[in-house]
Amino acid sequence: MVRSWTVVIPVKRLGLAKTRLRGAVPPDRHPDLALAMVRDTAAAVLSATAVAGLIVVTDDPAVGGAVRELGARVVPDPGGGLNAAMRYGADQAAGLGAYRAVLAGDLPALRPEQLDEALGRVSARSFVPDAAGIGTVLLAAPPGQALDPRFGGPSAAAHAASGAVRLVRKWPGLRQDVDTAADLDAVLTLGAGPRTCGLLRDLGLTTECAPAA
């Protein structure tokens, strides 16, 4: 049986997003890079067969407009930080009766089939660690279970300690988030989405764009 998941992505205002990535592109294009990664992530999510819908939690009008064009639903950020935004999007906007997953918004090399495979392995509250094994890129909960996100810092250990099942497979596009310039190089090697790679090519920071899917 194919489960219909609602995916939630929280996105900060672009001027405040991805502070550790500053310097990877000219300062005036930093918001464009953050938005390009969100759009590539959202497009991949909406192409996954296991996904019934995408909710983006944000107060940034540029983000809201861009993801609505792709087919996402936008809800306002309730305030209180990243975990509060995730709880609101998953447990209130989507509802406890749904299959829910929260996902990082900086996964421009995400392949829909990798997301499908990860979600297909969820039978209880589960998480997928990032490529370094320290952070978390995906936290999922079946109907009736609260999401209980523990993002920030060494969140993989925090989610494991909270009882979530650790899901680890190769899934390179799913696990490679972008916090630093080195991470950006890594997603270009994997094959970034067309918006992220196109921006970097226009800026002269890459000459080729490997397909993301």
N, C-alpha and C positions, 0 to 999 in steps of 0.2 A: 504494500500500500504506500502510495506517495503521500507524505505528510505536507500540508500546506503551512509553511512558516511565514510569520511576520518578522521581518528584520528591522531593527532599530539602529540608526546611526546618529549619535550626537555630534553636533558641529559647533564649535565656538565661532564668535565673530571673526572674520578673516584677518582683521588687524591684530588679533590676539593669538592667532593659531600658529602652531608649529614654531615656537620660539627657538628651539635648539637647531632648527633648520636654517635660521637666518644667516645670510651670507652665501648660501648655495646659489642664489640668483640675485640680480640687482635688487636693492631694497624696495623699489617701487613696483617690482613684479612679484614680490613675495606673496601678496594676497592672491594673485593670479595662479601661482603654483599650488597654493593650498586648495583653491577652488577646483583646479584641474584634477587634482588627486581625488577630491570628493566626487566629482562628476564621473571619473573613470570607475571608482569603487561602486557608486550607485548603479551605473549602467551594467556592470558585471553582476551585481546582486539581482537586478530585475531580469536578467537573462537566465538565471538559475531556475531549473524546472521545479525545485522544491519550494520556491518562494512564491507566496501568494500576494505579498505586498511589502512595501518599504515605507517606514516612517522615519523622517528626519526631524530631529529635535534641534531647533536653532532659532535664534533671534536675528540672524543676519539676512537682510532682504535679498542680497545677491545670491546667497546659498539657496534660500527658499525658492526664488524664481528659477534658478538653474535646475534644481532637482525636480520641481514640479513639471518642467518641460520633459523630463525623462519618465515621468509617471509616478513619482513618489508623493506621499502625503506629508505635509509639513505641519508640525505642532510647535507651539512656543516653548522655549526653555523655561522651566519653572524656577530656575535659580537654585543655588545651593551646591553647585559644582557638578562634575562629570557623573558621579554615581547617582546623584539625584535626577539628572536628566535621563539617565538610562532607566532607572526605576519608573519614572513617569511615563516614558515612551513605551516600555514593555508591559508594565503591570496595570497601567491606567489607560493610556491611549490605545494600545493593542488589546489589553484585557487578559485577566488570569485564565480565561477559558481557551486561549490560543496557544499554539506552539510559537514561542518567542525566542529570538536571538538578537543580542546586541553585537555590533561589529565596529571595529575601528574604521574611521573614515579616510585613512591614509594607506589604502591597499591598491595602488594603481596597477599592480601586476596580477590582481586577482583573476582567476579563471572560474567561470560559473560552475564547471564540473567539479572543481575542488570544493567549492562551497556545498554543492549537492552531496558530495561524498561525506563531508564532515557532518552535515545535518542529518544524513541518513544513519549515522552511528549514534545519535543521541537517543537514549532511552530514559535518562534521568538528567538532572541538572549537570551540565558538562561545560568544559572550557578547552580552548585551543591556545597553547602558549605561542608567543612570538618566536621568530627565528633564533633569537638568543636564549630562549628558554626562561626568560626573566619576567617579561610582561605578558599580557593577554591580548589576543586579537579578536576572540570570539567567546561569548558566554551564552549558553542556550538553556532554556527551561521548557519542559513539556507542560501541558495544561494542568492547572491546579498548584503548581510549584512557583513560589516567588522567585524572582530573578536573583535578588541579593547580590548585586555587583560589588566587587572589592578592587576596582581599578585604581591605579596610581602606585608608583614605586614597584616593588617586586610582587606584582599582582598574581602571577602564576602560583607562587607559594601561598598567597593569601586565599586564592580560590580553592586550591587543593586542601588547605587547612579547614576551609568552611564546608568541606564534604563534596565539592564538585568533582566529577570524574574528569580526569585529564585525558584528552584525545590527542595523540601525536602520530602523525603520518608525515610523509614528505611534504605535500601541499605547499610548495615554495611560494606561490603567489598569494596564498591565503596568510601565510605566516610572516611574510616580509612586509612589515609596516615601515614607515619612513619618518624617522626622528632626526636623522643627521644627513650630512652630505654623502657619507659612505653608504648609508641606506639607499639614497637616491641612485647612486651608482649601481647598487645591487639590483634594484628593480629595473633599471635600464638593461642590465645583463639578462634578467629573466624575461623581459619583454613588457614594457609599460604600456598602459592604455593610450589611445590616440591623442587624448587631450593633454596628458602630462608630457608625453614624448614630443608631441608637436610643439608645445611651448618651449621645451628645452632645445629643440632643433632650431626654432626661430631665434632663440637667444644665442645660438652658436655653441651650445654646451654639449651637443651630441650631433653626429652626422647621420646616424642611421636609427630607425625605429623598428625594432623587432616586433612582430605582432604579439598582442597580449593574449590572444585566444586562438 
